[in-house]
């Protein structure tokens, strides 16, 4: 017999936690293999008998949305830092040319 539903739920939770840790440490680019595994695990679980219930899927959806919001916030922070650095570099160049 295959994995129990609770084992599948635990495995998905571990994957989500790993992705979230990468996002929080500003290493979201490294999460792609884990996201691929998460996708496969979710598909397998949804095709199993019995599939996850609505509450389980809603919890997974909420976790994914939370991680996505964190990733977008990190991306915005990085973009702002790059813009500040470019502006600072231009100001230094202008100062040196005077």
Secondary structure as UniProt FT lines:
FT   HELIX           5..24
FT   TURN            25..26
FT   HELIX           28..31
FT   HELIX           32..47
FT   HELIX           54..97
//
